[in-house]
């Protein structure tokens, strides 16, 4: 059992990296969107629109990392642990 967990360690580290990356990008997206709203409220509409676009891109990449990387890796680790 211990050797199986040791063999899974690189996959678990990769899983953790994808999870933290997805959460980090989501938090960054929230911060950027809030900053964009503040910028628009201060009268700088073009800059605010650009920041809103950047925040949306951060959310998009967080979504992609969660669905394209994290979920398949989680399924692989769960299959490996079920063996």
PASEBA-1860 file (N, C-alpha, C; in nm, 3 decimals):
! residues 83
1> XXXXXXXX> 0.082/-0.119/0.000/0.000/0.000/0.000/0.086/0.125/0.000 ~ 0.193/0.127/0.078/0.280/0.244/0.084/0.351/0.268/-0.048 ~ 0.389/0.160/-0.117/0.455/0.177/-0.246/0.359/0.235/-0.348 ~ 0.230/0.201/-0.339/0.131/0.257/-0.431/0.117/0.406/-0.408 ~ 0.113/0.449/-0.282/0.104/0.591/-0.253/0.229/0.665/-0.296 ~ 0.344/0.601/-0.281/0.468/0.661/-0.325/0.471/0.676/-0.476 ~ 0.418/0.578/-0.547/0.410/0.587/-0.693/0.311/0.694/-0.737 ~ 0.209/0.720/-0.656/0.108/0.821/-0.688/0.151/0.962/-0.651
9> XXXXXXXX> 0.258/0.976/-0.578/0.301/1.108/-0.531/0.317/1.210/-0.643 ~ 0.384/1.179/-0.754/0.393/1.279/-0.862/0.257/1.319/-0.918 ~ 0.166/1.223/-0.930/0.032/1.255/-0.980/-0.045/1.340/-0.880 ~ -0.027/1.313/-0.752/-0.094/1.393/-0.650/-0.041/1.536/-0.645 ~ 0.090/1.551/-0.666/0.149/1.685/-0.671/0.096/1.761/-0.793 ~ 0.087/1.691/-0.905/0.032/1.753/-1.026/-0.115/1.791/-1.006 ~ -0.190/1.706/-0.942/-0.331/1.734/-0.911/-0.342/1.857/-0.822 ~ -0.257/1.866/-0.722/-0.258/1.982/-0.633/-0.221/2.110/-0.708
17> XXXXXXXX> -0.125/2.100/-0.800/-0.086/2.217/-0.878/-0.201/2.266/-0.966 ~ -0.273/2.173/-1.029/-0.386/2.213/-1.111/-0.497/2.274/-1.026 ~ -0.521/2.218/-0.910/-0.625/2.272/-0.821/-0.588/2.412/-0.774 ~ -0.465/2.430/-0.729/-0.422/2.561/-0.682/-0.417/2.662/-0.796 ~ -0.379/2.618/-0.913/-0.378/2.708/-1.029/-0.517/2.755/-1.066 ~ -0.611/2.664/-1.063/-0.749/2.700/-1.095/-0.807/2.795/-0.991 ~ -0.783/2.767/-0.865/-0.831/2.856/-0.759/-0.761/2.991/-0.767 ~ -0.632/2.990/-0.791/-0.557/3.115/-0.802/-0.605/3.202/-0.916
25> XXXXXXXX> -0.630/3.141/-1.031/-0.681/3.217/-1.144/-0.821/3.271/-1.117 ~ -0.902/3.195/-1.045/-1.037/3.242/-1.010/-1.029/3.362/-0.916 ~ -0.942/3.355/-0.818/-0.925/3.467/-0.725/-0.871/3.589/-0.798 ~ -0.775/3.568/-0.887/-0.722/3.679/-0.966/-0.831/3.740/-1.054 ~ -0.915/3.656/-1.113/-1.025/3.705/-1.194/-1.122/3.789/-1.112 ~ -1.152/3.746/-0.990/-1.240/3.824/-0.902/-1.178/3.960/-0.870 ~ -1.052/3.960/-0.837/-0.983/4.085/-0.805/-0.981/4.179/-0.926 ~ -0.950/4.126/-1.042/-0.944/4.209/-1.163/-1.081/4.264/-1.198
33> XXXXXXXX> -1.184/4.181/-1.186/-1.320/4.228/-1.216/-1.363/4.338/-1.118 ~ -1.329/4.323/-0.993/-1.362/4.427/-0.895/-1.288/4.555/-0.926 ~ -1.161/4.543/-0.964/-1.082/4.660/-1.001/-1.138/4.725/-1.126 ~ -1.185/4.643/-1.221/-1.246/4.697/-1.343/-1.371/4.777/-1.310 ~ -1.453/4.727/-1.220/-1.575/4.797/-1.180/-1.540/4.930/-1.114 ~ -1.440/4.930/-1.029/-1.396/5.053/-0.963/-1.343/5.153/-1.065 ~ -1.271/5.103/-1.163/-1.216/5.190/-1.267/-1.327/5.253/-1.351 ~ -1.428/5.175/-1.385/-1.541/5.229/-1.463/-1.615/5.333/-1.379
41> XXXXXXXX> -1.634/5.306/-1.251/-1.703/5.401/-1.165/-1.627/5.532/-1.149 ~ -1.495/5.528/-1.164/-1.416/5.651/-1.153/-1.413/5.729/-1.284 ~ -1.475/5.675/-1.390/-1.486/5.749/-1.515/-1.396/5.702/-1.627 ~ -1.313/5.603/-1.604/-1.223/5.554/-1.708/-1.285/5.428/-1.770 ~ -1.376/5.452/-1.863/-1.456/5.342/-1.918/-1.372/5.248/-2.005 ~ -1.286/5.303/-2.090/-1.206/5.217/-2.179/-1.112/5.127/-2.100 ~ -1.046/5.184/-2.001/-0.956/5.104/-1.918/-1.036/4.999/-1.840 ~ -1.151/5.038/-1.789/-1.235/4.945/-1.716/-1.282/4.829/-1.803
49> XXXXXXXX> -1.317/4.861/-1.928/-1.359/4.755/-2.020/-1.244/4.659/-2.049 ~ -1.125/4.714/-2.066/-1.008/4.629/-2.090/-0.981/4.539/-1.968 ~ -0.990/4.596/-1.849/-0.969/4.517/-1.728/-1.077/4.410/-1.712 ~ -1.200/4.443/-1.748/-1.308/4.344/-1.740/-1.280/4.228/-1.836 ~ -1.228/4.260/-1.953/-1.191/4.155/-2.047/-1.080/4.067/-1.991 ~ -0.981/4.129/-1.928/-0.872/4.052/-1.868/-0.923/3.964/-1.753 ~ -1.016/4.014/-1.675/-1.075/3.934/-1.568/-1.152/3.815/-1.623 ~ -1.224/3.840/-1.733/-1.298/3.730/-1.797/-1.202/3.625/-1.851
57> XXXXXXXX> -1.088/3.668/-1.902/-0.988/3.572/-1.951/-0.931/3.490/-1.835 ~ -0.911/3.552/-1.721/-0.862/3.477/-1.605/-0.964/3.371/-1.564 ~ -1.093/3.408/-1.564/-1.198/3.310/-1.532/-1.200/3.198/-1.635 ~ -1.184/3.234/-1.763/-1.186/3.134/-1.870/-1.072/3.033/-1.853 ~ -0.952/3.083/-1.825/-0.838/2.993/-1.808/-0.852/2.909/-1.680 ~ -0.912/2.965/-1.577/-0.939/2.886/-1.457/-1.036/2.774/-1.488 ~ -1.140/2.804/-1.567/-1.236/2.703/-1.607/-1.168/2.593/-1.690 ~ -1.087/2.635/-1.786/-1.017/2.536/-1.870/-0.923/2.449/-1.787
65> XXXXXXXX> -0.853/2.509/-1.694/-0.762/2.430/-1.612/-0.840/2.331/-1.526 ~ -0.954/2.374/-1.477/-1.035/2.285/-1.393/-1.097/2.171/-1.472 ~ -1.143/2.199/-1.593/-1.213/2.096/-1.669/-1.119/2.012/-1.756 ~ -1.018/2.073/-1.816/-0.930/2.000/-1.907/-0.812/1.931/-1.838 ~ -0.773/1.982/-1.725/-0.655/1.926/-1.656/-0.692/1.858/-1.525 ~ -0.765/1.929/-1.439/-0.791/1.879/-1.304/-0.882/1.757/-1.303 ~ -0.997/1.765/-1.371/-1.094/1.655/-1.367/-1.039/1.524/-1.423 ~ -0.971/1.525/-1.540/-0.915/1.397/-1.588/-0.806/1.341/-1.496
73> XXXXXXXX> -0.725/1.431/-1.440/-0.619/1.385/-1.349/-0.680/1.328/-1.221 ~ -0.786/1.390/-1.171/-0.855/1.339/-1.052/-0.915/1.202/-1.080 ~ -0.975/1.185/-1.197/-1.032/1.056/-1.234/-0.923/0.949/-1.244 ~ -0.808/0.985/-1.299/-0.698/0.890/-1.311/-0.646/0.848/-1.173 ~ -0.634/0.944/-1.083/-0.587/0.912/-0.948/-0.690/0.825/-0.875 ~ -0.817/0.855/-0.892/-0.920/0.774/-0.828/-0.921/0.631/-0.883 ~ -0.903/0.617/-1.014/-0.895/0.482/-1.073/-0.775/0.407/-1.018 ~ -0.663/0.477/-1.006/-0.541/0.414/-0.958/-0.555/0.371/-0.812
81> XXX> -0.623/0.452/-0.732/-0.643/0.416/-0.591/-0.743/0.303/-0.575 ~ -0.835/0.289/-0.672/-0.935/0.183/-0.663/-0.877/0.046/-0.696 ~ -0.764/0.044/-0.763/-0.701/-0.084/-0.799/-0.652/-0.161/-0.680
END
